[in-house]
Amino acid sequence: MALVTRELSLQRGDRLLVEGLGIGVEAGEIWTVLGPNGSGKSTLLLTLAGVLRPAAGEVILDERRIDRWSSGQRGERIAWQGALPSAEFGFTVRERLELVPQQARNPADALRRLDLATLADRRLFELSAGERQRVELAALWLRDAPLWLLDEPTAHLDLRHQVVFLDLLREEARAGRSLIVVLHDLTQAHAIADQALILGDDVFHRSGPAAELLRPNELRDVFGTRLHVAQGPEESALLPAYHPPR
Amino acid sequence: MRRPWLRLSIVASIAAASVMLGLAMGERWLNPFEPVSDMDAVILESLRWPRVANAAAVGALLAMAGAWLQALVGNPLAEPYVLGVAGSGSVGAILAIGVAGGEIAASTGAFVGAFVGTVAILPFVRLGPTRLLLAGVVLAALWGALAALALSLLGDSELRQAVQWMLGDLGASQVPTWLLVAGGAAALAFGLALARSLDRLALGETHAATSGTPVGLLRLALVLLASATTGLAVAAAGTVGFVGLIVPHAMRLLIGSPHRLLLPASALGGAALLVLADAGARSVVAPAELPVGVMTALLGVPTFLWLLARRTPWRS
């Protein structure tokens, strides 16, 4: 087992976000973390990465508590993608990718896979948010860590790049990498996740197989909105009901 | 950025040319390669060379301190003078002159003062650039007030020593030239060793931490490095502002952002800027002299305001 949490509690300021969380992430599994704004998804990822300390409980990575690994050892085992990095200092896309530690792959391939080849020598602040997001996904893709933590990887992306990147995540999981992915799009979560962790208000949490949890009845109260399933010819989508009930 | 090493060697050539110009310029113009008289040779050896070497070393120290503080606080507007670190260094030096007197006391005081000033600004780093700069302004005012208080308590001879020191006289520096040059070289070596971690820190604290960088240790190292370099520079030249702002900014545009290039480029650019500013300071109203800090402020304040007026601080 790659990553385990025991009785994990998370706090942000005075507010308790999560209490008594216990999950186990296996090699090659894709977990999705779902929940409304402020329910603790990003805090959870940073705690799993060993950047934030939990309020109580522990995170165990490869049979050792996360804070017992040195920062360098954590960097070898866990890769994180989240909020866009500062562009203030004027790094170019190529220079940004040079800063990725533990590179298992060729930066030129990363640029190609995320359609960044023509942007390689542009400074980050010259790019759109979607392009910068793709740079971060390329940076993640370069990393050899067995566990990837992704905080809204499809944010800012156009439709095609959303599809392409989710496909790439499935490919990584098949190769044995463990992924924990925060998503807001339930259809995307449904498309890639084996397991789901749902965080709600007032320290509510629930985890289990994605196929069981990603259903309208399970999620309605958590998100406070009506949901319905749209059945297409190849796959089904979990959609919010945008129109008020008649 | 294309061909950064070529660009770096151009900056090095500019620095070398500035040194030659600094040696030649002054109340009396002379040829630094071939002094025409014994008098010129003496001026060159005992006055111009030490002064130019001091200016170059202090400029390099201040420019590197600027680059480190910028990475430390994640904001390209940071600079020892703007954040009050140079001001707290002055307070330390004045107190040390008052208590013990002498060169070593002033230098030690400046270093300790700069350290205190750096630590004082750190809690504001997390509150965003606006509050950080406001805190810097207010702290700089506090250090200014404390410096005035300390000066008012000094006796006559210490007062003269302290005032002369505050105006920043590169000709009669309190710190030996060899110490400045050695300090600059050591600081550059340390900075280059940390270059990759500095790059990662510039992306943001979380990005650095999740890339295997021990952020806490790195910050401590940067606080010490920035304090030591600022303290040394302040001890040698008084408060010389804005070199740490103008130079790294210009070098990011010319050479690029990775610190393995930015730090040597800033050291060379800082040396060139201060040598030229000092040459100007002792030439424009010769035989009198302007304090070199006046020259750098006249260049630096417009640059700073211009940077503030832009949303992305140094977009070209």
Contacts between the chains, C-beta under 8 A, distances in Angstrom:
chain1	res1	chain2	res2	distance
A	46	B	206	6.8
A	49	B	209	7.6
A	49	B	210	5.3
A	51	B	206	6.1
A	51	B	209	4.6
A	51	B	210	6.2
A	70	B	214	7.6
A	71	B	209	6.9
A	71	B	212	5.4
A	71	B	213	6.4
A	71	B	214	4.4
A	71	B	215	7.6
A	72	B	212	4.6
A	72	B	214	7.6
A	73	B	212	7.8
A	74	B	210	7.9
A	74	B	212	6.5
A	75	B	210	7.1
A	75	B	211	5.6
A	75	B	212	2.2
A	75	B	213	7.6
A	76	B	212	6.9
A	78	B	210	7.0
A	79	B	210	7.1
A	80	B	206	7.4
A	80	B	210	3.8
A	82	B	206	6.6
A	83	B	204	7.5
A	83	B	206	7.0
A	85	B	203	3.7
A	85	B	204	4.9
A	85	B	207	4.9
A	86	B	74	6.1
A	86	B	202	6.6
A	86	B	203	5.9
A	86	B	204	5.0
A	87	B	312	7.5
A	88	B	74	7.4
A	88	B	75	6.9
A	88	B	76	5.5
A	88	B	202	7.8
A	88	B	312	7.0
A	88	B	313	6.4
A	89	B	70	7.6
A	89	B	71	7.8
A	89	B	76	6.3
A	89	B	202	4.2
A	89	B	203	7.9
A	89	B	252	7.1
A	89	B	257	5.1
A	90	B	252	5.2
A	90	B	253	8.0
A	90	B	256	7.8
A	90	B	257	4.6
A	90	B	314	6.9
A	91	B	199	7.4
A	91	B	202	7.3
A	91	B	203	7.5
A	91	B	257	4.8
A	91	B	258	7.4
A	92	B	1	6.9
A	92	B	256	7.5
A	92	B	257	7.7
A	95	B	199	7.7
A	95	B	256	7.0
A	95	B	257	6.3
A	95	B	258	5.5
A	96	B	203	7.3
A	98	B	258	7.5
A	99	B	196	7.0
A	99	B	199	5.2
A	99	B	200	5.4
A	99	B	203	6.7
A	99	B	211	6.9
A	100	B	211	7.2
A	101	B	211	4.9
A	101	B	212	5.1
A	102	B	212	7.6
A	121	B	1	7.9
A	121	B	2	7.6
A	125	B	312	5.2
A	125	B	315	6.6
